[in-house]
Amino acid sequence: MKKRSNFTSRIGFILAAAGSAVGLGNIWRFPYLAAKYGGGTFLLVYLILAITFGFSLMIAELALGRKTGLSAIGAYTALDKRFGFLGVLSAIVPFIIFPYYCVIGGWVVKYFVTFVSGGMAAAAGDSYFTDFIASTTSPITWFFIFIGCTAIVVFMGVEKGIEIVSKFLMPLLVVLTIGISIYALTLDGAMGGLMYYIKPNMADFSVKTVLAAMGQLFYSMSLAMGIMITYGSYMRKENNLERSVRQIEIFDTAIAFFAGLMIVPAVYAFSGGDKSAMSAGPGLMFITLPKVFASMPGGAFIGTVFFILVFFAALTSAISLMETIVSIVMDKWKLDRPKSCLLVLVLALILGIPSSLGFGVWSGFQPLGFDILDFWDFVSNSILMPIVAILTCFFVGFIIKPKAISDEVRRNGESFKSEKLFTVMIKWVAPIFLIAILVSSVLNALGIFSI
């Protein structure tokens, strides 16, 4: 049997796992939610959930991968054949997400090229984004470019591709994020946005605040996608699992915080304190922010740096999604990496084209009233991921028992300082949170309950 690939160092593993967690959700969804739910109040709730709820789910998935040395399908099957279906469910999630995520990644590349080539004024136009995504050929072209960049890194493998790229991109992403954050705070009117962002406003606290923070944390940390199980299978046995998870959490939360720090004060200053300017999703990234950059001194340079930063964040997450699928294909059908990468690339290209055209020539096709891209996002994020996570909690809490995870954490004689917290969270608290996320996400997507 061929020896399984491993990250060559602990820092390589942490940066790769953090790179997976740090994605588009950190850059555009976190600032929007923080602005909507009272700034500091949301930050406080998010932090508490990260060190309890997020920690427990992440350490469970990483331990499952390291314990079995297998990707999602094989890991669940190896521990209990009755739960092989759960591995299949978790494997379906990245298969669905990867193609449409790369479509959005293509949008990011398009905007970076537009800014670097001096097209900021055009990008700030009211119809620039809608005209672009409605085009027949342009979105597909940029989608192909982004997914090609992703495939090259995954083709190179864990040590020579993913680890090396993560070691380069993640520190650079941190530097760029902090740099833009500092610049944003120098803008006229930014201090008001800063205070709004970091000062808790308990009058805004509600159940929706907790649900929004839980949902963001869940998606941000790449849980229930098979990613952390796959990366755990590449993790060296001698690495301290508990410490690694804490460091990944710190990295992911810090990037999310600084993303809010560079976006919320800037938009606040641009809009004169109008909260409605913090629109959700693509509207913030591709419509509002180009207008903000066009209004500030040195905006062309800052906008260029911002979109290269977003490209790095999108690329590291796309790499983890593709690697998870490739790992599953390699484990399941015993194909080598080149054949697996080629197969996954071709399938993703085919599946991604409808999402590329869903705002243009195929805009009339709207399953359940969603655009094609939004439909796949709804199926994966609002339905499958919470279900996979709920079943994983049941699997760990009552089938293999929390001790199986604890033993893996302590396999090198290391202590498991948060063992009691982990056991309570994974058996009782996390499932309740996840059911709440599932129900609220579905109701929110259907327009019945707003988050």
N, C-alpha and C positions, 0 to 999 in steps of 0.2 A: 504494500500500500504506500502511495506517495505521501511523503511527510507534509503535513499541513503548514501553510505559510504562517509566519509570526511577525509581529512588530518587533523590531530589533531593540527597542528601548522603551522604557516606561513613558518618557516624555513624548515619544513618537505616537504611542497608543493614545495618550491623553489628548494630544493635539488633533489626532485624527477623529477621535470620538467627539471632541468639542467642536471640530469642524462640521461634523454631521449635525450636531445640535444647533450650531449657529447657522441660520439660513435666512431666507426671505421673511419668515415669520418674526424673527427678532428685529429686523430692520423696519418693516412697515406695520406689522400687526401690534407689536408690543407698545410702540409710542402712541398709536391710536387708542388702545385700550387704557393705557395709563392716563392719557388726557381726558378720556371719557369718564373714568371712575375716580376722579379726585386726586390724581397725581400721587402724592406721598402715601395716601391710603392704599391705593392699588399696589404700590411698591412694597409696602409692609406686608400685606396679605400674600403677595407673590413670594416674598422671601421666606415667610413661615412655611408655605406650602412646598417650596423648593427643598428645604432641609428635612422635610418629613415625607410628604406624599411622593415628590419626585425622586428623592433618594431611594425610597423603598422599591419603587418600580424599576428604577435603573439598575440597582444592585442585583435584583432578582434576574433581570434579563442577561446582564453581563455574566453572572454566575452560571446560569443555564448554559450559555455558550462555552465558557471556559471549562466547565465540568465535563461536558460531552465532547468538546472539540468539533462541534458540528454547527451548521447553519440551522435556521428555524425549523424546517421540516424534520430534519434528522434529530435535532435536539429533543423535541417533545416525544418523538417516537422512541428514541433510545431510553428515555426515562419511564415511559408508560405507553405501550402500543395503542391503548384505547384513546389516547389524546393526539394521535398522529394528525387528526383532522384540524387540530388547533394550529399545528405547524403549517398546514396548507392554507388556513385562513390568514395567518400572519404573513405568509409568502405572497398572497394575492395583493396585499396592501401596497408594497413597493412596486409591483407590476402595474398597478393602476396609477400610482402617483408619479412615477418616474417620467413617463411621456409628457404629461401636461406640465409638470414642474419645469422640464426642459424648454417647453414653449415659452413660459414666463422668463426663464433664463435667457432665451433668445431676445425677448423684449429689452432686457437689461443690457445685453451686448449692443443692441441697436442704439439705445440712448447713450451709451458710453461713446460709441463711434460718432454719433451726432454731436455730442459736446466737444470731443477732442478735435473734431474737424471744423469747429466754429459755428455750429448750427444751433446754439443755445436759444437764440431769438425765435427760431422756427419751432423748437421743442416746447417753448413756453406758450405757443399759440393755442387757442381754445380747442381746435379740432385736430391738432397734430396726432395725438394718441389714438383717437377714434378712427381717423383716416388710415393710420398705420395698421391697426389690427383688423380693419375691414378690407385691407388689400388682399389680393389673391395670392401673390407670390412672395412679398416681402416678409411676412411673419414666418413662412416656411423656411425661407433662406436663412434667417437668423436662428431659427430653431435647429436647423441642420448644423450650423456653425457651433452653437453651444453644446449640443449633444456630441459633436465630434470631439471637442475639447475634453469632455467628460470621458468618452470612450478611450481616448489615448492614455489618460492617466490610469484607468482601470486595467487596460490591456497590459500596462507595464508591471502590474502586480502590487502586492501589499507592501513589500519592503522598498522596491525601486520606484514605485509609482505613488501610491496613496500616502505612505509615510513621509517620503521626501517632499512631496507637494504640500502636505499639511504642515511640516516643519517650516517651510518657507512662507506659505500664505497666511497662516494663523497669526504669527507675530506681526506681520505686515498689516493684517486686518485690524489688529489691536491698535497699532500706532496710528493708522489712518482714522480710525473711529475717534480716538482721543484727540487727535489733531483737529478734526472738523468740529468736535464738541467744543473745544476751547475757542475756535474761531466764531462759532455760532453765538457764544456767550458775549462776544464783543459787539454784537449788533445792537443798534438803538432799539430799546423796548424789550430786549431779550431777558433782562433780569426779572421782569414780570412773569414771563414764561417759565423761567427757572424756578421761581418761588411756587408757581402753580404746580410744577412737575414734582418737586421734592417735598412740599409741605403737606402733611396729611390734612385732609378735610373730612372729618368724621361724619359730617352732615350728608356726604355722598355715599357713605358706607351702606351696603345692602347685600342681600343674598346674591344679586346679580354681580356684585363686585367679586365675591368669592367664586362664583361659577365662571366668570370671565378669566380670573387669574388661574383657576384650575385648568380651564380649557387651553389657555395660552401655554402654560407650563407643560402640559401633556404633549402638545404638538411640538413645542420648541425643543424638547429633550429627545426627540426621535424615538419615542416609546411606541410599542405595539406595531412596529413595522418590520420586525425581524432584524433591524439594523444593529441594535446593541447585542443581540444574541450572536450575530455574525462577527462583530468586532470582538466580543468576548471570546469567541473561538480562536481568534488570532492572538489573544493576550497571553503573555508568558505566565507560566504557573507560579513563578517566584514573585510576581508583582503584587503589591498590597492592594487588594480589591476595594476595600472600604475607603482608603485614602485616595485612590484614583477616582472614585465616583465623586467624592467631595470636591476634588480639584476640577473635574469636568463641570460640576454644578457651578462652581465659582466662576469659571471661564464663561460659561453660557450666560449666567445671570449678569455678569459684568458687561458683556457685549450688549445685551438687551438694554441695560441701564444707560450705557453710553449712547446707544442708538436713539433712545428717547431724549437724551441730553443734547444730541446734535439736531434733532428734528423738532421737538416740541417748542423750545425757545425760539427757533428760527421761524417756524410757522406762526407762532404766537405774535412775534414782532411784525411779521409780514401782514397778518390779518388784523392787527390792532386789538388783539385779545379775543378774537372771535373763535370760540371752540368748534364751531361747525366746520371750520377750515381743515380740521383734523379728520378728514374723511377716511373711511376704511378701505383696505385693499388697494387695487391698482390706482384708484383715484388719487390717493396720497402720493404714491411713488412716481407716477408718470404724468400727472396733471398738475397737482398743487406744488410739489417740490421744484419742478422746472421753473415755475413762475416765481417761486421764492429765490432761486438762484439768479434769475434774470433781474431781480430787484436789488440784489446786494452787491457791494463793491467786490470785485474779483470773483464774481459769481460763475464765470465760465470755467475758471480753474477749479474752484470748489466743487462745482457740479461734475466736472470730469473726475476728480478724485473720489467724489461720492459714488459715482456709478461704477468705478473700478472696484471700490470697496464692496459694493453690493454684488458685483460680479464674482468676487472672491468668495463671499458668503454663499451665494447660490451654487457656485461650482463645488465647494467642499461638501455641501449637502447632496448635490446631484451625484457626486462620486460615491458617497455612502449608499445611496439608493441603488445605483447600478451595481456596485460591488456586492450588495446583499443579494440581488437577483442572480448575478453571475455565480456567486458562491453556492446558491441553491441549485442552479443548473449543474454545476460541477459535482456537487455531492449526490444529486438525484440521478443524473444520467451518466456520470463518470466521464464527462468530456473534459478536455484540457482547457486551459484559460483562453487561448486564442479563439478556439471554436465557440466556447461559451460566450465570449465577448461579442463575437460577430453575430451569433444568433440573437442575443439580447438587443444588440444595436438595431438589427433589421426589424425586429418586432416592435421596438420602441418607436422607430421612425414611422412605421405603418400606423401604430396606435396614436401617435402624436399629431399626425396630419389633420384628423377631424377637429382636434382642439385648436389647431392653428387657424382653421377655416371657420370655426364656430361663430366668429363675430363678423364674418363676411358672407361669402357665397352660401355657406351652410347655416346661416343665422336663423333660417326658418325652421330648422330641426331643433326642437327644444324639449328633450325628455323631462317629464314632470315639471315643465315650465322653466327649466334651467338652460342656460347656454351649455354647449357640450363640455367645455372646460369646467364650468361651475358644477355640472352634474357629476363628473368624476371626482371633483373635490368633495362634494356632498357625500357620495357613496363611501369614499375612503376615510375622510376625516370625521364625518358626523355619525357614521354607522359602523363600519368595519373596525376602525381602530379602538373605539371604546369597548366593543364587544370582545375583541381579542384581549384587551387588557383585563376586562372583568374575568374572562375565562382563565387567563394566566394567574390572576390572584387566587382563584379557586384551585387551580392546578398546584400552585406552590403551597397555598395555605392548608389544603385538605387532602391532596393526593400524595405528593412526594414529601410534604410537610416542610415548614420553614427550616427545620434542622438540616435538611439537605443543602440549602443555600448557606446556612451558617457554617457548616463543615467546610464548604468550598472556600468561604471567606477566610477561615482559620487554617487552611490546609498547610501553611508554612509556619505554624505556631504563632501566627499573628492574632492579636485580640480583635474581637468584633464589638467595639464600644457601643454601637447602636443596635445591638441584637434585639433587645426588648422592644424598642421602638419599631424596628423592622417587622417583628412578629405581629404586633398589634395592628400596624398599618396594613400589612399584606393580607391578613385574615379578615379584618373587620372594617377598618376605616376607609382604606383605598377603594374597596368594592362599592361602598356607599357613594363616595365621591364620583367614581366612574359611572355609576348608574345615573347620577345627577347630570354629569357631562353629556351622556348619551341622550337623555330625555331633552335637556335644554338645547343641545346642538341641533337635534332633529326639529324641535319646535321653532328654533331660531331660523333654520334654513327654510322652513315652510312658512315663515312670516307670522307665526302664532305667538311667539314669545321672543322679545328682542333682547339681544346681548350686545 
